[in-house]
Amino acid sequence: MNSDTPPFCSCEELSARKIFATYCFAVRRSFGQNFLFDEKINGRIVAAAGDLDGKIVAEIGPGPGGLTLEILKRNVKKLYLLELDRDWIDVWRSLEHLFHGRLEIIGADAVKFDMETISPDVIISNLPYNISTPLLFRWLPKFDAYEQLLLMFQKEVADRLYATPSTKAYGKLSVLTQWKSQVCKIFDLEPGSFFPPPKVKSTLVKFVPYGGDRLQSREKYHLFVELLTSAFAHRRKVVAKAFAEFLNDPTRMLMELGYDENVRAEQISVEDYVKILERIV
């Protein structure tokens, strides 16, 4: 950070464009940085979260702070920023005092960071696409710890999250996210909405986790992941063979659920996958 640059004196002076222009850092594609400067778009993203009064919010990879500043316009109790880029960590630490204890920057790799240490109610992020799926898999075992998550994904990944059975996009990620939460698409964004523009369209997805998870233990969750991984490993093969390592008579069980012996993994509903898991545990 350029020490000769005069600091901002109040949060009212800040905008993502001003912060970016002031510090003039190079965009690091290795960090998956694609920034959103448009205040209307950032406002729509935060508005989709509804009432944030008194909430603890976490954001991953704030960069110049388009989303950050919109979140802080709401009456949030605390906003934690997880950032890996050393330059942006220094910038936000120099700005923390402007928000009177409502903002805290954490220099950490979000994929390795334990979110339980900050216990956010809500996560709102324009996720770096190179870590979006690993992050989701890391959060899913304890999804019910959050009230909601608003996350930006590459459209191709987003389509998998709310895909329905018997479609090309339906797979392991579809089952896990829909088992753990109500998943809905909020809106798409064209590449030109970002700087630098990615090569693909993006989609904002909202997750509202279900409480009272019937399979809360991590051991059972990981068993479900193993079951789904086996089922979807060979999408064109009869799924009963994939279940043979988990069940004594998988064909009979599938027929009891209303499927024929030739059913494939992508034809089984989320609810029935849960029933299959319950037969195992």
KALIN-V439704 format. One record per residue. N is the residue number from 1. SS is DSSP state (a for helix, b for strand, c for the rest). NEAR is the number of other C-alpha atoms within 8 Angstrom. Layout:
BEGIN
n: (N:N)
ss: (SS:SS)
near: (NEAR:NEAR)
END
This chain:
BEGIN
n: (1:2:3:4:5:6:7:8:9:10:11:12:13:14:15:16:17:18:19:20:21:22:23:24:25:26:27:28:29:30:31:32:33:34:35:36:37:38:39:40:41:42:43:44:45:46:47:48:49:50:51:52:53:54:55:56:57:58:59:60:61:62:63:64:65:66:67:68:69:70:71:72:73:74:75:76:77:78:79:80:81:82:83:84:85:86:87:88:89:90:91:92:93:94:95:96:97:98:99:100:101:102:103:104:105:106:107:108:109:110:111:112:113:114:115:116:117:118:119:120:121:122:123:124:125:126:127:128:129:130:131:132:133:134:135:136:137:138:139:140:141:142:143:144:145:146:147:148:149:150:151:152:153:154:155:156:157:158:159:160:161:162:163:164:165:166:167:168:169:170:171:172:173:174:175:176:177:178:179:180:181:182:183:184:185:186:187:188:189:190:191:192:193:194:195:196:197:198:199:200:201:202:203:204:205:206:207:208:209:210:211:212:213:214:215:216:217:218:219:220:221:222:223:224:225:226:227:228:229:230:231:232:233:234:235:236:237:238:239:240:241:242:243:244:245:246:247:248:249:250:251:252:253:254:255:256:257:258:259:260:261:262:263:264:265:266:267:268:269:270:271:272:273:274:275:276:277:278:279:280:281)
ss: (c:c:c:c:c:c:c:c:c:c:a:a:a:c:c:a:a:a:a:a:a:a:a:c:c:c:c:c:a:a:a:c:c:c:b:c:c:c:a:a:a:a:a:a:a:a:a:c:c:c:c:c:c:c:c:b:b:b:b:b:c:c:c:c:c:a:a:a:a:a:a:a:a:c:c:c:c:b:b:b:b:b:b:c:c:a:a:a:a:a:a:a:a:a:a:a:a:a:a:c:c:c:b:b:b:b:b:c:c:c:c:c:c:c:a:a:a:c:c:c:c:b:b:b:b:b:c:c:c:c:c:a:a:a:a:a:a:a:a:a:c:c:a:a:a:c:c:b:b:b:b:b:b:b:a:a:a:a:a:a:a:c:c:c:c:c:c:c:c:c:c:a:a:a:a:a:a:a:a:a:b:b:b:b:b:b:b:b:b:c:a:a:a:c:b:c:c:c:c:c:c:b:b:b:b:b:b:b:b:c:c:c:c:c:c:c:c:a:a:a:a:a:a:a:a:a:a:a:a:a:a:a:c:c:c:c:c:b:a:a:a:a:a:c:c:c:c:c:c:a:a:a:a:a:a:a:c:c:c:c:c:c:c:b:a:a:a:c:c:a:a:a:a:a:a:a:a:a:a:a:c)
near: (6:5:5:4:7:5:4:8:6:7:8:4:7:10:9:11:8:8:11:10:7:7:9:6:6:4:7:7:7:5:8:9:11:12:10:11:10:8:8:6:8:13:10:8:11:12:7:8:9:6:4:9:8:8:12:13:14:13:13:12:12:14:9:10:10:16:14:9:11:12:10:9:6:8:9:14:10:12:14:13:13:15:17:10:8:8:8:10:13:9:9:9:10:7:9:12:8:8:9:7:8:9:11:11:12:9:10:9:9:10:8:6:7:5:7:6:5:6:8:12:11:13:13:12:13:11:11:11:9:7:9:10:9:8:10:8:8:8:8:10:9:7:10:11:7:11:9:12:11:15:12:11:14:11:11:6:9:13:9:12:12:13:11:9:9:8:8:5:8:16:11:10:9:13:12:10:13:12:9:12:11:10:12:8:10:9:7:9:9:8:11:7:9:11:10:8:9:10:5:8:11:12:14:15:14:12:11:10:12:9:5:5:8:4:6:9:6:7:6:10:11:8:8:9:10:8:11:9:9:10:12:11:6:7:10:5:6:11:12:12:7:9:12:10:6:7:8:6:7:11:8:7:9:12:10:7:7:6:8:7:9:7:11:11:11:13:8:11:10:9:7:9:10:9:8:9:10:7:6:7:5)
END
